[in-house]
Amino acid sequence: MSALAPAETSARLLIAVLFGALIGINRDLHGKPAGLRTHSLVALGAALAVLASARLAGSGDHQADVVSRVAQGV
């Protein structure tokens, strides 16, 4: 994967936070303990891990491995 432009990287991180926030809002509305902030930060961290792995190692098996490890950790 080639290096992403700063605007594209920011957009991807923002989209991740927005989707995490949507899940968090739903949980807040249902009175669950982990809500908006928690899910927004988890989504941001996962997106950062995937983007960092893509930048450091390129595409291929390594990136898929990082994605699976993030999913296992969450």
C-alpha positions as CSV (number, residue, x, y, z in Angstrom):
1,M,0.0,0.0,0.0
2,S,1.4,3.3,-0.9
3,A,1.6,6.1,1.6
4,L,-1.7,7.8,2.1
5,A,-2.2,11.5,1.9
6,P,-2.8,13.2,5.2
7,A,-6.3,14.1,4.2
8,E,-7.1,10.5,3.4
9,T,-5.6,9.3,6.6
10,S,-7.6,11.8,8.6
11,A,-10.8,10.9,6.8
12,R,-10.3,7.2,7.5
13,L,-9.7,7.9,11.2
14,L,-12.7,10.2,11.4
15,I,-14.9,7.6,9.7
16,A,-13.7,5.0,12.3
17,V,-14.5,7.3,15.2
18,L,-17.9,8.1,13.7
19,F,-18.9,4.4,13.4
20,G,-17.6,3.8,16.9
21,A,-19.6,6.7,18.1
22,L,-22.8,5.3,16.5
23,I,-22.3,2.0,18.3
24,G,-21.6,3.9,21.5
25,I,-24.7,6.0,21.2
26,N,-26.8,2.9,20.8
27,R,-25.3,1.4,23.9
28,D,-25.8,4.6,25.9
29,L,-29.4,4.7,24.9
30,H,-29.8,1.1,26.2
31,G,-28.0,1.8,29.5
32,K,-25.0,-0.4,28.8
33,P,-21.8,0.5,30.7
34,A,-19.4,0.9,27.7
35,G,-20.8,3.8,25.6
36,L,-19.9,6.6,23.3
37,R,-16.3,7.5,24.5
38,T,-15.2,3.9,24.9
39,H,-16.3,2.7,21.5
40,S,-15.1,5.8,19.8
41,L,-11.6,5.4,21.3
42,V,-11.5,1.6,20.6
43,A,-12.5,2.3,16.9
44,L,-9.8,5.0,16.7
45,G,-7.2,2.7,18.2
46,A,-8.1,-0.2,15.8
47,A,-8.0,2.2,12.8
48,L,-4.6,3.5,13.9
49,A,-3.2,0.0,14.3
50,V,-4.4,-1.0,10.8
51,L,-3.1,2.2,9.1
52,A,0.3,1.8,10.9
53,S,0.7,-1.8,9.8
54,A,-0.2,-0.8,6.2
55,R,2.3,2.0,6.2
56,L,5.1,-0.1,7.8
57,A,4.7,-3.4,6.0
58,G,2.6,-2.7,2.9
59,S,-0.2,-5.0,2.0
60,G,-0.5,-8.8,2.1
61,D,-0.5,-11.3,4.9
62,H,1.0,-9.0,7.5
63,Q,-1.9,-6.6,7.3
64,A,-4.5,-9.3,7.5
65,D,-2.6,-10.6,10.6
66,V,-2.8,-7.2,12.3
67,V,-6.5,-6.9,11.6
68,S,-7.2,-10.4,13.1
69,R,-5.1,-9.6,16.1
70,V,-7.0,-6.3,16.7
71,A,-10.3,-8.2,16.4
72,Q,-9.0,-10.7,19.0
73,G,-8.0,-8.0,21.4
74,V,-11.3,-6.3,21.2
